[in-house]
């Protein structure tokens, strides 16, 4: 069963975090919501509070098959300011772990030089932070170990792109059908 970590920061875009969690769990992945703060409870950009499973500071990520960064503001900015998270992303990029980011969050990958030579997309206005990447403007972009998506309206397609990679297209298609996508 794939182990997936979704990083939750104060001000995260709720649909961009919860949709991948839901879809990937339906596809059989072991998904862990990780608070980058010191509290398990984190409030989203629209006031929805979620209780994460674990804290970043207390989690071992050696078994990670995918790391997911939801967007939203100031959520994505808060992700970018976590030195521990940025180092984790760099370490896992070297290992070949699947790195996924949606909306404003691809800028976290960009400013950490993790998009070099990759096609990527993001929320309009964040293109300049996708250092050394080719911005496509697509709803969802998959290039090697990187999956990026444009914004809240892309949350389901983003989740299914990740599911295709981790659970396989047959499982992903079955869940997509069951959810009427």
C-alpha positions in Angstrom: 0.0 0.0 0.0 1.6 3.3 -1.0 2.4 5.7 1.8 1.6 9.3 1.0 2.1 12.5 3.1 0.0 15.6 2.6 1.6 18.7 4.3 -0.9 21.0 5.9 0.0 24.6 6.8 -2.1 27.4 8.3 -4.1 29.0 5.5 -4.1 25.9 3.2 -6.7 25.6 0.4 -9.1 23.0 1.8 -10.3 21.4 -1.4 -6.7 21.0 -2.6 -5.8 19.1 0.5 -8.9 17.1 1.2 -9.7 15.9 -2.3 -6.3 14.1 -2.8 -6.6 12.6 0.7 -10.1 11.3 0.0 -9.3 10.0 -3.6 -6.0 8.4 -2.7 -7.5 6.6 0.4 -10.3 5.3 -1.8 -7.6 4.0 -4.1 -6.0 2.1 -1.2 -3.1 4.5 -0.3 -2.1 5.0 3.3 -2.4 8.8 3.4 -1.1 10.8 6.3 -2.0 14.4 6.9 1.0 16.2 8.4 0.9 19.5 10.2 4.0 21.6 9.6 3.1 23.6 12.8 3.3 22.6 16.5 -0.4 21.7 16.7 -2.3 18.9 14.9 -5.3 21.2 14.3 -4.8 23.6 11.4 -7.2 26.2 10.0 -7.6 26.5 6.2 -7.9 29.6 4.1 -11.7 29.5 4.3 -12.0 28.7 8.0 -12.3 24.9 7.9 -10.2 23.4 10.6 -8.7 19.9 10.1 -7.0 17.7 12.6 -3.8 16.2 11.1 -2.6 12.7 11.8 1.0 13.7 12.7 3.4 16.6 13.2 6.2 17.2 10.7 8.7 17.4 13.6 7.7 13.9 14.8 7.4 12.0 11.5 9.8 9.7 9.7 9.3 9.9 6.0 11.6 7.1 4.9 8.6 5.1 3.6 7.2 8.0 1.5 6.1 7.2 -2.1 4.6 10.7 -2.6 4.7 14.1 -0.9 1.8 16.4 -1.6 1.7 20.2 -1.1 -1.7 21.9 -1.2 -1.9 25.5 -2.2 -3.8 28.4 -0.9 -2.5 31.5 0.7 -1.0 32.0 3.1 -0.7 28.2 3.2 1.8 27.9 0.4 3.9 30.7 1.8 3.9 29.0 5.2 5.0 25.7 3.5 7.9 27.6 1.8 9.1 29.0 5.1 9.5 25.6 6.7 13.2 24.8 6.5 12.5 21.2 7.6 9.9 20.7 4.9 12.1 22.3 2.2 15.0 20.0 3.1 12.7 17.0 3.1 11.5 17.9 -0.4 15.1 18.2 -1.6 16.1 14.9 0.0 13.1 13.1 -1.5 13.7 14.6 -4.9 17.1 13.0 -4.9 15.5 9.6 -4.0 13.0 9.9 -6.8 9.9 10.2 -4.6 6.8 11.6 -6.4 6.5 15.3 -5.5 3.1 16.9 -6.1 2.0 20.5 -5.7 -1.2 22.4 -6.6 -2.2 26.0 -7.0 0.4 28.3 -5.4 2.4 25.4 -3.9 4.4 24.6 -7.1 6.3 27.8 -6.2 7.7 25.9 -3.2 9.2 23.3 -5.6 10.4 26.1 -7.9 12.2 28.2 -5.3 13.9 25.1 -4.0 15.2 24.3 -7.6 13.2 21.1 -7.9 11.6 21.9 -11.2 14.7 22.3 -13.3 13.9 21.1 -16.9 10.4 20.0 -16.0 7.0 21.1 -17.4 4.9 22.5 -14.6 1.7 24.5 -14.0 0.4 26.6 -11.1 -2.1 29.3 -10.1 -1.8 32.3 -12.5 0.7 34.8 -11.1 3.1 32.3 -9.6 4.8 31.3 -12.9 7.8 33.5 -12.2 8.6 31.3 -9.2 8.8 28.1 -11.2 12.6 28.5 -11.6 14.1 26.7 -14.6 10.7 25.0 -15.5 8.6 25.3 -18.6 5.3 26.8 -17.5 2.4 25.1 -19.5 -0.7 26.6 -18.0 -2.3 23.1 -18.2 -4.9 22.1 -15.6 -2.6 19.3 -14.5 0.9 18.6 -15.6 2.9 15.4 -15.0 6.6 15.3 -15.8 8.8 12.5 -14.4 8.5 12.6 -10.6 6.7 15.9 -10.5 2.9 16.5 -10.7 1.6 20.0 -10.5 -1.9 21.5 -10.9 -3.4 24.9 -11.5 -5.9 25.5 -8.7 -8.9 24.5 -6.7 -10.9 23.5 -9.8 -8.1 21.0 -10.7 -8.2 19.3 -7.3 -9.9 16.1 -8.5 -7.9 15.8 -11.7 -4.7 16.4 -9.6 -5.8 13.6 -7.2 -6.5 11.2 -10.0 -3.2 11.9 -11.7 -1.5 11.0 -8.4 -3.7 7.9 -8.1 -2.8 6.8 -11.6 0.8 6.8 -10.7 0.5 5.2 -7.2 -2.4 2.8 -7.5 -2.5 2.2 -11.3 -4.9 3.4 -13.9 -7.3 0.5 -13.4 -7.8 1.2 -9.7 -7.9 5.0 -10.4 -10.5 4.5 -13.2 -12.7 2.4 -11.0 -12.7 5.0 -8.2 -13.3 7.7 -10.7 -16.4 5.9 -11.9 -17.6 5.2 -8.4 -17.3 8.9 -7.6 -19.1 9.9 -10.9 -16.1 11.7 -12.3 
